[in-house]
Amino acid sequence: MIELKDSKSYAIASFNSTIPTGRKPIKKIAGEHPSIREQMEKAGDDIDSLPVRDVFYLIRGRQRNNAKFV
């Protein structure tokens, strides 16, 4: 799973007081975002095959028309 964190400056976006971890239970994510479940099933991914997924964070900062990714 890839989670995008966006910022309107080059400062790192807030994680809203949640400490980012490298793993998340897929049922919780799919329960909160039904479209993710639908996309995964449409792609042939059995969400129950791997109950805890690795998560990677893509952090994007923007300034005027420029963007930086970390």
Rosetta silent file (secondary structure, phi, psi, omega in degrees, C-alpha in Angstrom):
SEQUENCE: MIELKDSKSYAIASFNSTIPTGRKPIKKIAGEHPSIREQMEKAGDDIDSLPVRDVFYLIRGRQRNNAKFV
SCORE:     score description
SCORE:     0.000 S_00000001
   1 L     0.000  143.210  175.990    0.000    0.000    0.000 S_00000001
   2 E  -120.573  126.978  178.017    1.180    3.520   -0.726 S_00000001
   3 E  -110.215  128.128 -179.010   -0.163    6.422    1.320 S_00000001
   4 E   -95.345  128.806  173.873    0.174    9.923   -0.093 S_00000001
   5 E  -115.638  121.498 -174.972    0.810   12.834    2.256 S_00000001
   6 E  -109.059  146.604  177.643    0.398   16.210    0.566 S_00000001
   7 E  -140.484  147.303  178.654    1.605   19.644    1.665 S_00000001
   8 L   -87.752    6.582  175.409    1.198   23.119    0.174 S_00000001
   9 L  -140.658 -173.112  177.737    4.803   23.923    1.070 S_00000001
  10 L   -85.544   -0.199  175.288    8.066   22.026    1.302 S_00000001
  11 L   -73.739  147.641 -179.423    7.390   21.303    4.991 S_00000001
  12 L   -68.862  133.135 -179.100    6.416   17.703    5.739 S_00000001
  13 L   -65.541  150.282  179.669    2.659   17.251    5.991 S_00000001
  14 L   -70.405  146.261  174.105    1.142   16.385    9.352 S_00000001
  15 L   -97.171   17.859  176.612    0.199   12.793   10.122 S_00000001
  16 L    52.967   47.293  176.274   -2.696   14.107   12.296 S_00000001
  17 L    66.471    8.205  174.562   -1.227   12.843   15.576 S_00000001
  18 L  -101.243  133.147  179.391   -1.002    9.259   14.311 S_00000001
  19 L   -79.370  120.244 -178.866    2.409    7.722   14.328 S_00000001
  20 L   -67.835  133.293  176.404    3.006    6.250   10.863 S_00000001
  21 L  -116.448  163.860 -179.238    3.840    2.581   10.930 S_00000001
  22 L   -84.736    0.792 -177.771    5.120    0.392    8.178 S_00000001
  23 E  -142.358  142.404  177.933    2.197   -2.027    8.468 S_00000001
  24 E  -141.636  143.419  175.348   -1.604   -1.679    8.542 S_00000001
  25 E   -70.564  125.928 -174.351   -4.472   -4.178    8.780 S_00000001
  26 H   -67.716  -32.436  179.661   -6.122   -4.252    5.353 S_00000001
  27 H   -63.878  -35.264  178.081   -9.632   -4.912    6.699 S_00000001
  28 H   -67.272  -44.784  179.927   -9.518   -1.633    8.627 S_00000001
  29 H   -64.309  -47.540 -178.352   -8.383    0.305    5.550 S_00000001
  30 H   -66.500  -31.524  177.893  -10.914   -1.404    3.264 S_00000001
  31 H   -70.091  -36.520 -179.778  -13.680   -0.866    5.846 S_00000001
  32 H   -79.471  -25.217 -176.617  -12.974    2.868    6.068 S_00000001
  33 L  -134.091   83.639 -177.810  -12.564    3.260    2.293 S_00000001
  34 H   -56.232  -28.391  179.793  -14.871    0.880    0.364 S_00000001
  35 H   -65.370  -30.690  177.752  -13.499    2.145   -2.965 S_00000001
  36 H   -65.977  -43.927  178.350  -10.075    0.714   -2.040 S_00000001
  37 H   -58.992  -46.392 -179.477  -11.645   -2.691   -1.462 S_00000001
  38 H   -61.288  -43.495 -179.798  -13.426   -2.477   -4.836 S_00000001
  39 H   -63.158  -41.948 -179.144  -10.229   -1.447   -6.643 S_00000001
  40 H   -65.936  -43.856 -179.896   -8.261   -4.294   -5.080 S_00000001
  41 H   -66.162  -38.798  178.647  -10.913   -6.895   -5.912 S_00000001
  42 H   -62.830  -33.355  179.370  -11.217   -5.565   -9.480 S_00000001
  43 L   -81.736   -1.256  178.344   -7.434   -5.981   -9.850 S_00000001
  44 L    88.150   13.304 -179.595   -7.738   -9.613   -8.704 S_00000001
  45 L   -89.482  122.150  175.145   -6.260   -9.054   -5.231 S_00000001
  46 L   -83.371  108.172 -173.551   -7.792  -11.211   -2.491 S_00000001
  47 H   -65.466  -21.853  179.580   -7.709   -8.836    0.486 S_00000001
  48 H   -81.854  -10.481 -177.872   -7.913  -11.755    2.923 S_00000001
  49 H   -69.023  -26.985 -179.942   -4.763  -13.381    1.503 S_00000001
  50 L  -140.705   92.749 -171.674   -2.532  -10.954    3.409 S_00000001
  51 L   -65.845  -26.446  178.609   -4.328   -9.471    6.454 S_00000001
  52 E  -121.128  124.467 -175.934   -1.549   -6.993    7.340 S_00000001
  53 E  -108.471  147.989  172.382   -0.003   -4.982    4.521 S_00000001
  54 E   -72.817  141.452  179.643    3.254   -3.056    4.290 S_00000001
  55 L  -121.633  133.317  176.015    2.674    0.674    3.887 S_00000001
  56 E  -118.773  138.620 -176.592    5.018    3.089    2.150 S_00000001
  57 E  -103.439  127.570  173.730    4.550    6.846    2.431 S_00000001
  58 E  -105.086  116.262 -177.120    4.960    9.172   -0.535 S_00000001
  59 E  -106.854  124.521 -178.048    5.399   12.717    0.751 S_00000001
  60 E  -120.008  127.269  174.429    4.831   15.565   -1.705 S_00000001
  61 E  -115.395  141.164 -178.286    5.606   19.204   -1.033 S_00000001
  62 E  -125.844  146.586  175.377    4.639   21.988   -3.402 S_00000001
  63 E  -148.072  115.828 -172.789    5.781   25.563   -3.805 S_00000001
  64 L    55.231 -121.091 -178.869    4.342   27.638   -6.633 S_00000001
  65 L   -99.382    9.381 -178.523    4.537   25.377   -9.705 S_00000001
  66 E  -103.411  149.915  177.041    7.281   23.115   -8.313 S_00000001
  67 E  -135.596  145.089  174.522    6.851   19.826   -6.463 S_00000001
  68 E  -125.140  139.641  177.589    9.250   17.658   -4.461 S_00000001
  69 E  -116.440  139.809  178.415    8.685   14.013   -3.553 S_00000001
  70 L  -121.063    0.000    0.000   10.337   12.231   -0.650 S_00000001
